[in-house]
């Protein structure tokens, strides 16, 4: 991928979670010398805002800002791309892998939730796009292939929605598999 890594939090939604992102000098395999490390503590401000309690780290798929058409990548079935692979380790907390798409305007994104990040070492994940689903709380569903045509970010979202929870993840070698497009694994 050609985009940057960044962090995000729930501040615009009225909560005060804290998140940091940095490279770490460890890799999941002998071919990797570093990975991305995300760490967050979720902070709920108002008890009515628990559904909007989150923080995370993300990688953009392109180097373009969100206001140009080139800011997205087509990952739909017409490309033959089947899914997303990456290495992950953490401290046992819940994380959702989110495919942010310009086709979805109500934040009911396609996601895959890992209930417990591996805390005793690295684990490789190979997720088919068919494993990703919307949670169904948005105003309207968006067909998966339509959403996959306009993906611009892959997020690793701390998703427990538990006030005070401290989460740590290490992510390495994020890549797409299948199809005619070939991306090198991307960390930094």
PyMOL CGO cylinders between C-alpha atoms (Angstrom):
from pymol import cmd
from pymol.cgo import CYLINDER

trace = [
    CYLINDER, 0.00, 0.00, 0.00, 1.13, 3.53, -0.61, 0.3, 1, 1, 1, 1, 1, 1,
    CYLINDER, 1.13, 3.53, -0.61, -0.71, 5.26, 2.22, 0.3, 1, 1, 1, 1, 1, 1,
    CYLINDER, -0.71, 5.26, 2.22, 0.32, 6.34, 5.67, 0.3, 1, 1, 1, 1, 1, 1,
    CYLINDER, 0.32, 6.34, 5.67, -0.41, 4.77, 9.05, 0.3, 1, 1, 1, 1, 1, 1,
    CYLINDER, -0.41, 4.77, 9.05, -2.35, 6.88, 11.53, 0.3, 1, 1, 1, 1, 1, 1,
    CYLINDER, -2.35, 6.88, 11.53, -4.37, 6.67, 14.74, 0.3, 1, 1, 1, 1, 1, 1,
    CYLINDER, -4.37, 6.67, 14.74, -7.93, 7.77, 15.44, 0.3, 1, 1, 1, 1, 1, 1,
    CYLINDER, -7.93, 7.77, 15.44, -10.22, 8.08, 18.45, 0.3, 1, 1, 1, 1, 1, 1,
    CYLINDER, -10.22, 8.08, 18.45, -13.73, 8.88, 19.63, 0.3, 1, 1, 1, 1, 1, 1,
    CYLINDER, -13.73, 8.88, 19.63, -13.08, 12.52, 20.56, 0.3, 1, 1, 1, 1, 1, 1,
    CYLINDER, -13.08, 12.52, 20.56, -15.40, 13.89, 17.86, 0.3, 1, 1, 1, 1, 1, 1,
    CYLINDER, -15.40, 13.89, 17.86, -18.18, 11.74, 19.36, 0.3, 1, 1, 1, 1, 1, 1,
    CYLINDER, -18.18, 11.74, 19.36, -17.84, 13.22, 22.85, 0.3, 1, 1, 1, 1, 1, 1,
    CYLINDER, -17.84, 13.22, 22.85, -15.63, 10.59, 24.53, 0.3, 1, 1, 1, 1, 1, 1,
    CYLINDER, -15.63, 10.59, 24.53, -11.96, 10.97, 25.50, 0.3, 1, 1, 1, 1, 1, 1,
    CYLINDER, -11.96, 10.97, 25.50, -10.13, 7.76, 24.60, 0.3, 1, 1, 1, 1, 1, 1,
    CYLINDER, -10.13, 7.76, 24.60, -6.38, 8.07, 24.20, 0.3, 1, 1, 1, 1, 1, 1,
    CYLINDER, -6.38, 8.07, 24.20, -4.46, 6.28, 21.44, 0.3, 1, 1, 1, 1, 1, 1,
    CYLINDER, -4.46, 6.28, 21.44, -0.84, 6.21, 20.29, 0.3, 1, 1, 1, 1, 1, 1,
    CYLINDER, -0.84, 6.21, 20.29, 0.89, 4.66, 17.29, 0.3, 1, 1, 1, 1, 1, 1,
    CYLINDER, 0.89, 4.66, 17.29, 4.56, 3.99, 16.63, 0.3, 1, 1, 1, 1, 1, 1,
    CYLINDER, 4.56, 3.99, 16.63, 6.84, 1.61, 14.81, 0.3, 1, 1, 1, 1, 1, 1,
    CYLINDER, 6.84, 1.61, 14.81, 8.25, -1.20, 16.91, 0.3, 1, 1, 1, 1, 1, 1,
    CYLINDER, 8.25, -1.20, 16.91, 11.59, -2.89, 16.27, 0.3, 1, 1, 1, 1, 1, 1,
    CYLINDER, 11.59, -2.89, 16.27, 10.14, -6.38, 16.15, 0.3, 1, 1, 1, 1, 1, 1,
    CYLINDER, 10.14, -6.38, 16.15, 8.63, -8.34, 13.31, 0.3, 1, 1, 1, 1, 1, 1,
    CYLINDER, 8.63, -8.34, 13.31, 6.32, -11.30, 13.02, 0.3, 1, 1, 1, 1, 1, 1,
    CYLINDER, 6.32, -11.30, 13.02, 8.73, -13.31, 10.87, 0.3, 1, 1, 1, 1, 1, 1,
    CYLINDER, 8.73, -13.31, 10.87, 12.46, -13.48, 10.22, 0.3, 1, 1, 1, 1, 1, 1,
    CYLINDER, 12.46, -13.48, 10.22, 11.88, -11.40, 7.06, 0.3, 1, 1, 1, 1, 1, 1,
    CYLINDER, 11.88, -11.40, 7.06, 10.43, -8.49, 9.01, 0.3, 1, 1, 1, 1, 1, 1,
    CYLINDER, 10.43, -8.49, 9.01, 12.40, -6.09, 11.20, 0.3, 1, 1, 1, 1, 1, 1,
    CYLINDER, 12.40, -6.09, 11.20, 9.58, -3.85, 12.40, 0.3, 1, 1, 1, 1, 1, 1,
    CYLINDER, 9.58, -3.85, 12.40, 5.84, -3.56, 12.77, 0.3, 1, 1, 1, 1, 1, 1,
    CYLINDER, 5.84, -3.56, 12.77, 3.22, -1.01, 13.82, 0.3, 1, 1, 1, 1, 1, 1,
    CYLINDER, 3.22, -1.01, 13.82, 2.26, -0.80, 17.48, 0.3, 1, 1, 1, 1, 1, 1,
    CYLINDER, 2.26, -0.80, 17.48, -1.03, 0.71, 18.62, 0.3, 1, 1, 1, 1, 1, 1,
    CYLINDER, -1.03, 0.71, 18.62, -1.97, 1.32, 22.23, 0.3, 1, 1, 1, 1, 1, 1,
    CYLINDER, -1.97, 1.32, 22.23, -5.15, 2.82, 23.62, 0.3, 1, 1, 1, 1, 1, 1,
    CYLINDER, -5.15, 2.82, 23.62, -7.16, 3.34, 26.76, 0.3, 1, 1, 1, 1, 1, 1,
    CYLINDER, -7.16, 3.34, 26.76, -10.88, 3.79, 26.22, 0.3, 1, 1, 1, 1, 1, 1,
    CYLINDER, -10.88, 3.79, 26.22, -12.48, 6.64, 28.22, 0.3, 1, 1, 1, 1, 1, 1,
    CYLINDER, -12.48, 6.64, 28.22, -16.24, 7.09, 28.39, 0.3, 1, 1, 1, 1, 1, 1,
    CYLINDER, -16.24, 7.09, 28.39, -17.38, 10.65, 29.15, 0.3, 1, 1, 1, 1, 1, 1,
    CYLINDER, -17.38, 10.65, 29.15, -21.15, 10.19, 29.19, 0.3, 1, 1, 1, 1, 1, 1,
    CYLINDER, -21.15, 10.19, 29.19, -22.79, 6.85, 29.99, 0.3, 1, 1, 1, 1, 1, 1,
    CYLINDER, -22.79, 6.85, 29.99, -25.10, 7.29, 27.01, 0.3, 1, 1, 1, 1, 1, 1,
    CYLINDER, -25.10, 7.29, 27.01, -22.12, 7.34, 24.62, 0.3, 1, 1, 1, 1, 1, 1,
    CYLINDER, -22.12, 7.34, 24.62, -20.83, 3.76, 25.12, 0.3, 1, 1, 1, 1, 1, 1,
    CYLINDER, -20.83, 3.76, 25.12, -21.79, 2.73, 21.59, 0.3, 1, 1, 1, 1, 1, 1,
    CYLINDER, -21.79, 2.73, 21.59, -19.35, 5.36, 20.33, 0.3, 1, 1, 1, 1, 1, 1,
    CYLINDER, -19.35, 5.36, 20.33, -16.42, 4.33, 22.56, 0.3, 1, 1, 1, 1, 1, 1,
    CYLINDER, -16.42, 4.33, 22.56, -13.44, 3.42, 20.34, 0.3, 1, 1, 1, 1, 1, 1,
    CYLINDER, -13.44, 3.42, 20.34, -9.90, 4.11, 19.22, 0.3, 1, 1, 1, 1, 1, 1,
    CYLINDER, -9.90, 4.11, 19.22, -7.55, 2.43, 16.79, 0.3, 1, 1, 1, 1, 1, 1,
    CYLINDER, -7.55, 2.43, 16.79, -4.81, 2.48, 14.21, 0.3, 1, 1, 1, 1, 1, 1,
    CYLINDER, -4.81, 2.48, 14.21, -5.22, 2.42, 10.45, 0.3, 1, 1, 1, 1, 1, 1,
    CYLINDER, -5.22, 2.42, 10.45, -3.40, 2.32, 7.15, 0.3, 1, 1, 1, 1, 1, 1,
    CYLINDER, -3.40, 2.32, 7.15, -4.55, 4.19, 4.06, 0.3, 1, 1, 1, 1, 1, 1,
    CYLINDER, -4.55, 4.19, 4.06, -4.40, 2.24, 0.81, 0.3, 1, 1, 1, 1, 1, 1,
    CYLINDER, -4.40, 2.24, 0.81, -3.27, 5.19, -1.31, 0.3, 1, 1, 1, 1, 1, 1,
    CYLINDER, -3.27, 5.19, -1.31, -1.17, 8.30, -0.65, 0.3, 1, 1, 1, 1, 1, 1,
    CYLINDER, -1.17, 8.30, -0.65, -4.02, 10.62, -1.69, 0.3, 1, 1, 1, 1, 1, 1,
    CYLINDER, -4.02, 10.62, -1.69, -6.18, 12.78, 0.57, 0.3, 1, 1, 1, 1, 1, 1,
    CYLINDER, -6.18, 12.78, 0.57, -9.86, 11.83, 0.90, 0.3, 1, 1, 1, 1, 1, 1,
    CYLINDER, -9.86, 11.83, 0.90, -11.06, 14.64, -1.37, 0.3, 1, 1, 1, 1, 1, 1,
    CYLINDER, -11.06, 14.64, -1.37, -9.82, 13.12, -4.66, 0.3, 1, 1, 1, 1, 1, 1,
    CYLINDER, -9.82, 13.12, -4.66, -11.23, 10.12, -6.55, 0.3, 1, 1, 1, 1, 1, 1,
    CYLINDER, -11.23, 10.12, -6.55, -7.84, 8.35, -6.46, 0.3, 1, 1, 1, 1, 1, 1,
    CYLINDER, -7.84, 8.35, -6.46, -8.07, 8.04, -2.66, 0.3, 1, 1, 1, 1, 1, 1,
    CYLINDER, -8.07, 8.04, -2.66, -9.78, 4.66, -2.97, 0.3, 1, 1, 1, 1, 1, 1,
    CYLINDER, -9.78, 4.66, -2.97, -8.82, 1.17, -4.12, 0.3, 1, 1, 1, 1, 1, 1,
    CYLINDER, -8.82, 1.17, -4.12, -11.10, -1.25, -5.92, 0.3, 1, 1, 1, 1, 1, 1,
    CYLINDER, -11.10, -1.25, -5.92, -11.05, -4.52, -3.98, 0.3, 1, 1, 1, 1, 1, 1,
    CYLINDER, -11.05, -4.52, -3.98, -14.31, -5.82, -5.47, 0.3, 1, 1, 1, 1, 1, 1,
    CYLINDER, -14.31, -5.82, -5.47, -14.84, -9.28, -6.96, 0.3, 1, 1, 1, 1, 1, 1,
    CYLINDER, -14.84, -9.28, -6.96, -14.07, -7.96, -10.46, 0.3, 1, 1, 1, 1, 1, 1,
    CYLINDER, -14.07, -7.96, -10.46, -10.40, -7.57, -9.41, 0.3, 1, 1, 1, 1, 1, 1,
    CYLINDER, -10.40, -7.57, -9.41, -10.15, -11.15, -8.18, 0.3, 1, 1, 1, 1, 1, 1,
    CYLINDER, -10.15, -11.15, -8.18, -8.80, -9.98, -4.82, 0.3, 1, 1, 1, 1, 1, 1,
    CYLINDER, -8.80, -9.98, -4.82, -10.12, -12.44, -2.24, 0.3, 1, 1, 1, 1, 1, 1,
    CYLINDER, -10.12, -12.44, -2.24, -9.11, -10.95, 1.09, 0.3, 1, 1, 1, 1, 1, 1,
    CYLINDER, -9.11, -10.95, 1.09, -6.69, -9.44, 3.54, 0.3, 1, 1, 1, 1, 1, 1,
    CYLINDER, -6.69, -9.44, 3.54, -3.78, -11.04, 5.39, 0.3, 1, 1, 1, 1, 1, 1,
    CYLINDER, -3.78, -11.04, 5.39, -1.71, -9.76, 8.30, 0.3, 1, 1, 1, 1, 1, 1,
    CYLINDER, -1.71, -9.76, 8.30, 0.18, -10.85, 11.39, 0.3, 1, 1, 1, 1, 1, 1,
    CYLINDER, 0.18, -10.85, 11.39, -1.19, -9.75, 14.78, 0.3, 1, 1, 1, 1, 1, 1,
    CYLINDER, -1.19, -9.75, 14.78, -0.36, -9.96, 18.45, 0.3, 1, 1, 1, 1, 1, 1,
    CYLINDER, -0.36, -9.96, 18.45, -1.74, -8.05, 21.41, 0.3, 1, 1, 1, 1, 1, 1,
    CYLINDER, -1.74, -8.05, 21.41, -2.75, -8.19, 25.04, 0.3, 1, 1, 1, 1, 1, 1,
    CYLINDER, -2.75, -8.19, 25.04, -5.88, -10.34, 24.65, 0.3, 1, 1, 1, 1, 1, 1,
    CYLINDER, -5.88, -10.34, 24.65, -8.43, -7.59, 24.07, 0.3, 1, 1, 1, 1, 1, 1,
    CYLINDER, -8.43, -7.59, 24.07, -11.04, -7.32, 21.32, 0.3, 1, 1, 1, 1, 1, 1,
    CYLINDER, -11.04, -7.32, 21.32, -10.12, -5.72, 18.00, 0.3, 1, 1, 1, 1, 1, 1,
    CYLINDER, -10.12, -5.72, 18.00, -12.16, -5.28, 14.83, 0.3, 1, 1, 1, 1, 1, 1,
    CYLINDER, -12.16, -5.28, 14.83, -10.59, -5.15, 11.39, 0.3, 1, 1, 1, 1, 1, 1,
    CYLINDER, -10.59, -5.15, 11.39, -12.59, -2.53, 9.49, 0.3, 1, 1, 1, 1, 1, 1,
    CYLINDER, -12.59, -2.53, 9.49, -12.75, -1.85, 5.76, 0.3, 1, 1, 1, 1, 1, 1,
    CYLINDER, -12.75, -1.85, 5.76, -13.52, 1.87, 5.49, 0.3, 1, 1, 1, 1, 1, 1,
    CYLINDER, -13.52, 1.87, 5.49, -15.37, 2.58, 2.25, 0.3, 1, 1, 1, 1, 1, 1,
    CYLINDER, -15.37, 2.58, 2.25, -16.56, 5.80, 0.67, 0.3, 1, 1, 1, 1, 1, 1,
    CYLINDER, -16.56, 5.80, 0.67, -19.73, 3.88, -0.29, 0.3, 1, 1, 1, 1, 1, 1,
    CYLINDER, -19.73, 3.88, -0.29, -20.76, 3.71, 3.38, 0.3, 1, 1, 1, 1, 1, 1,
    CYLINDER, -20.76, 3.71, 3.38, -21.81, 7.05, 4.84, 0.3, 1, 1, 1, 1, 1, 1,
    CYLINDER, -21.81, 7.05, 4.84, -23.42, 5.91, 8.13, 0.3, 1, 1, 1, 1, 1, 1,
    CYLINDER, -23.42, 5.91, 8.13, -20.33, 4.28, 9.74, 0.3, 1, 1, 1, 1, 1, 1,
    CYLINDER, -20.33, 4.28, 9.74, -21.88, 0.78, 9.57, 0.3, 1, 1, 1, 1, 1, 1,
    CYLINDER, -21.88, 0.78, 9.57, -18.68, -0.44, 7.96, 0.3, 1, 1, 1, 1, 1, 1,
    CYLINDER, -18.68, -0.44, 7.96, -17.77, -3.97, 6.92, 0.3, 1, 1, 1, 1, 1, 1,
    CYLINDER, -17.77, -3.97, 6.92, -15.74, -5.49, 9.72, 0.3, 1, 1, 1, 1, 1, 1,
    CYLINDER, -15.74, -5.49, 9.72, -14.35, -8.70, 11.12, 0.3, 1, 1, 1, 1, 1, 1,
    CYLINDER, -14.35, -8.70, 11.12, -14.02, -8.94, 14.90, 0.3, 1, 1, 1, 1, 1, 1,
    CYLINDER, -14.02, -8.94, 14.90, -11.28, -10.83, 16.72, 0.3, 1, 1, 1, 1, 1, 1,
    CYLINDER, -11.28, -10.83, 16.72, -12.58, -11.41, 20.26, 0.3, 1, 1, 1, 1, 1, 1,
    CYLINDER, -12.58, -11.41, 20.26, -9.12, -11.84, 21.83, 0.3, 1, 1, 1, 1, 1, 1,
    CYLINDER, -9.12, -11.84, 21.83, -5.89, -10.68, 20.23, 0.3, 1, 1, 1, 1, 1, 1,
    CYLINDER, -5.89, -10.68, 20.23, -3.19, -13.34, 20.55, 0.3, 1, 1, 1, 1, 1, 1,
    CYLINDER, -3.19, -13.34, 20.55, -1.26, -12.52, 23.72, 0.3, 1, 1, 1, 1, 1, 1,
    CYLINDER, -1.26, -12.52, 23.72, 1.30, -15.32, 23.61, 0.3, 1, 1, 1, 1, 1, 1,
    CYLINDER, 1.30, -15.32, 23.61, 2.92, -14.55, 20.25, 0.3, 1, 1, 1, 1, 1, 1,
    CYLINDER, 2.92, -14.55, 20.25, 2.21, -13.68, 16.66, 0.3, 1, 1, 1, 1, 1, 1,
    CYLINDER, 2.21, -13.68, 16.66, -0.67, -15.19, 14.68, 0.3, 1, 1, 1, 1, 1, 1,
    CYLINDER, -0.67, -15.19, 14.68, -1.21, -14.88, 10.94, 0.3, 1, 1, 1, 1, 1, 1,
    CYLINDER, -1.21, -14.88, 10.94, -4.74, -14.06, 9.77, 0.3, 1, 1, 1, 1, 1, 1,
    CYLINDER, -4.74, -14.06, 9.77, -6.03, -14.68, 6.23, 0.3, 1, 1, 1, 1, 1, 1,
    CYLINDER, -6.03, -14.68, 6.23, -9.47, -13.11, 6.11, 0.3, 1, 1, 1, 1, 1, 1,
    CYLINDER, -9.47, -13.11, 6.11, -11.71, -13.51, 3.09, 0.3, 1, 1, 1, 1, 1, 1,
    CYLINDER, -11.71, -13.51, 3.09, -13.78, -10.44, 2.27, 0.3, 1, 1, 1, 1, 1, 1,
    CYLINDER, -13.78, -10.44, 2.27, -16.83, -12.70, 2.57, 0.3, 1, 1, 1, 1, 1, 1,
    CYLINDER, -16.83, -12.70, 2.57, -15.97, -13.00, 6.30, 0.3, 1, 1, 1, 1, 1, 1,
    CYLINDER, -15.97, -13.00, 6.30, -16.59, -9.25, 6.77, 0.3, 1, 1, 1, 1, 1, 1,
    CYLINDER, -16.59, -9.25, 6.77, -20.10, -8.04, 7.61, 0.3, 1, 1, 1, 1, 1, 1,
    CYLINDER, -20.10, -8.04, 7.61, -21.96, -4.89, 8.54, 0.3, 1, 1, 1, 1, 1, 1,
    CYLINDER, -21.96, -4.89, 8.54, -23.37, -4.85, 12.08, 0.3, 1, 1, 1, 1, 1, 1,
    CYLINDER, -23.37, -4.85, 12.08, -26.76, -3.75, 10.76, 0.3, 1, 1, 1, 1, 1, 1,
    CYLINDER, -26.76, -3.75, 10.76, -27.39, -0.66, 12.86, 0.3, 1, 1, 1, 1, 1, 1,
    CYLINDER, -27.39, -0.66, 12.86, -26.88, 1.81, 9.99, 0.3, 1, 1, 1, 1, 1, 1,
    CYLINDER, -26.88, 1.81, 9.99, -29.69, 3.54, 8.14, 0.3, 1, 1, 1, 1, 1, 1,
    CYLINDER, -29.69, 3.54, 8.14, -29.27, 1.33, 5.09, 0.3, 1, 1, 1, 1, 1, 1,
    CYLINDER, -29.27, 1.33, 5.09, -27.19, -1.69, 4.16, 0.3, 1, 1, 1, 1, 1, 1,
    CYLINDER, -27.19, -1.69, 4.16, -24.60, -1.36, 1.41, 0.3, 1, 1, 1, 1, 1, 1,
    CYLINDER, -24.60, -1.36, 1.41, -23.91, -4.43, -0.72, 0.3, 1, 1, 1, 1, 1, 1,
    CYLINDER, -23.91, -4.43, -0.72, -20.43, -5.83, 0.04, 0.3, 1, 1, 1, 1, 1, 1,
    CYLINDER, -20.43, -5.83, 0.04, -19.07, -5.61, -3.51, 0.3, 1, 1, 1, 1, 1, 1,
    CYLINDER, -19.07, -5.61, -3.51, -20.27, -1.99, -3.80, 0.3, 1, 1, 1, 1, 1, 1,
    CYLINDER, -20.27, -1.99, -3.80, -18.41, -1.14, -0.59, 0.3, 1, 1, 1, 1, 1, 1,
    CYLINDER, -18.41, -1.14, -0.59, -15.29, -3.00, -1.75, 0.3, 1, 1, 1, 1, 1, 1,
    CYLINDER, -15.29, -3.00, -1.75, -15.08, -0.85, -4.90, 0.3, 1, 1, 1, 1, 1, 1,
    CYLINDER, -15.08, -0.85, -4.90, -14.35, 2.25, -2.80, 0.3, 1, 1, 1, 1, 1, 1,
    CYLINDER, -14.35, 2.25, -2.80, -12.10, 1.17, 0.11, 0.3, 1, 1, 1, 1, 1, 1,
    CYLINDER, -12.10, 1.17, 0.11, -9.61, 3.77, 1.30, 0.3, 1, 1, 1, 1, 1, 1,
    CYLINDER, -9.61, 3.77, 1.30, -8.54, 2.64, 4.79, 0.3, 1, 1, 1, 1, 1, 1,
    CYLINDER, -8.54, 2.64, 4.79, -8.02, -0.57, 6.75, 0.3, 1, 1, 1, 1, 1, 1,
    CYLINDER, -8.02, -0.57, 6.75, -8.53, -0.01, 10.47, 0.3, 1, 1, 1, 1, 1, 1,
    CYLINDER, -8.53, -0.01, 10.47, -7.57, -2.07, 13.51, 0.3, 1, 1, 1, 1, 1, 1,
    CYLINDER, -7.57, -2.07, 13.51, -10.18, -0.80, 15.94, 0.3, 1, 1, 1, 1, 1, 1,
    CYLINDER, -10.18, -0.80, 15.94, -10.17, -1.41, 19.71, 0.3, 1, 1, 1, 1, 1, 1,
    CYLINDER, -10.17, -1.41, 19.71, -13.77, -2.53, 19.89, 0.3, 1, 1, 1, 1, 1, 1,
    CYLINDER, -13.77, -2.53, 19.89, -14.61, -3.75, 23.39, 0.3, 1, 1, 1, 1, 1, 1,
    CYLINDER, -14.61, -3.75, 23.39, -16.62, -0.62, 24.31, 0.3, 1, 1, 1, 1, 1, 1,
    CYLINDER, -16.62, -0.62, 24.31, -15.47, -1.13, 27.92, 0.3, 1, 1, 1, 1, 1, 1,
    CYLINDER, -15.47, -1.13, 27.92, -14.65, 2.07, 29.79, 0.3, 1, 1, 1, 1, 1, 1,
    CYLINDER, -14.65, 2.07, 29.79, -11.06, 2.08, 31.05, 0.3, 1, 1, 1, 1, 1, 1,
    CYLINDER, -11.06, 2.08, 31.05, -9.92, -0.90, 29.00, 0.3, 1, 1, 1, 1, 1, 1,
    CYLINDER, -9.92, -0.90, 29.00, -6.28, -0.73, 27.94, 0.3, 1, 1, 1, 1, 1, 1,
    CYLINDER, -6.28, -0.73, 27.94, -5.46, -2.37, 24.59, 0.3, 1, 1, 1, 1, 1, 1,
    CYLINDER, -5.46, -2.37, 24.59, -2.23, -3.02, 22.74, 0.3, 1, 1, 1, 1, 1, 1,
    CYLINDER, -2.23, -3.02, 22.74, -1.78, -4.46, 19.24, 0.3, 1, 1, 1, 1, 1, 1,
    CYLINDER, -1.78, -4.46, 19.24, 1.17, -5.13, 17.00, 0.3, 1, 1, 1, 1, 1, 1,
    CYLINDER, 1.17, -5.13, 17.00, 0.39, -5.42, 13.27, 0.3, 1, 1, 1, 1, 1, 1,
    CYLINDER, 0.39, -5.42, 13.27, 2.79, -6.66, 10.62, 0.3, 1, 1, 1, 1, 1, 1,
    CYLINDER, 2.79, -6.66, 10.62, 2.80, -7.52, 6.90, 0.3, 1, 1, 1, 1, 1, 1,
    CYLINDER, 2.80, -7.52, 6.90, -0.68, -6.27, 5.95, 0.3, 1, 1, 1, 1, 1, 1,
    CYLINDER, -0.68, -6.27, 5.95, -1.36, -7.48, 2.40, 0.3, 1, 1, 1, 1, 1, 1,
    CYLINDER, -1.36, -7.48, 2.40, -4.12, -8.34, -0.05, 0.3, 1, 1, 1, 1, 1, 1,
    CYLINDER, -4.12, -8.34, -0.05, -4.31, -11.81, -1.58, 0.3, 1, 1, 1, 1, 1, 1,
    CYLINDER, -4.31, -11.81, -1.58, -5.80, -13.17, -4.79, 0.3, 1, 1, 1, 1, 1, 1,
    CYLINDER, -5.80, -13.17, -4.79, -6.44, -11.30, -8.02, 0.3, 1, 1, 1, 1, 1, 1,
    CYLINDER, -6.44, -11.30, -8.02, -4.25, -9.42, -10.43, 0.3, 1, 1, 1, 1, 1, 1,
    CYLINDER, -4.25, -9.42, -10.43, -3.13, -6.59, -8.16, 0.3, 1, 1, 1, 1, 1, 1,
    CYLINDER, -3.13, -6.59, -8.16, 0.04, -7.28, -6.23, 0.3, 1, 1, 1, 1, 1, 1,
    CYLINDER, 0.04, -7.28, -6.23, 0.80, -5.28, -3.13, 0.3, 1, 1, 1, 1, 1, 1,
    CYLINDER, 0.80, -5.28, -3.13, 3.88, -5.75, -1.04, 0.3, 1, 1, 1, 1, 1, 1,
    CYLINDER, 3.88, -5.75, -1.04, 3.17, -6.28, 2.65, 0.3, 1, 1, 1, 1, 1, 1,
    CYLINDER, 3.17, -6.28, 2.65, 3.01, -2.85, 4.26, 0.3, 1, 1, 1, 1, 1, 1,
    CYLINDER, 3.01, -2.85, 4.26, 3.88, -1.72, 7.71, 0.3, 1, 1, 1, 1, 1, 1,
    CYLINDER, 3.88, -1.72, 7.71, 5.63, 1.63, 7.64, 0.3, 1, 1, 1, 1, 1, 1,
]
cmd.load_cgo(trace, "trace")
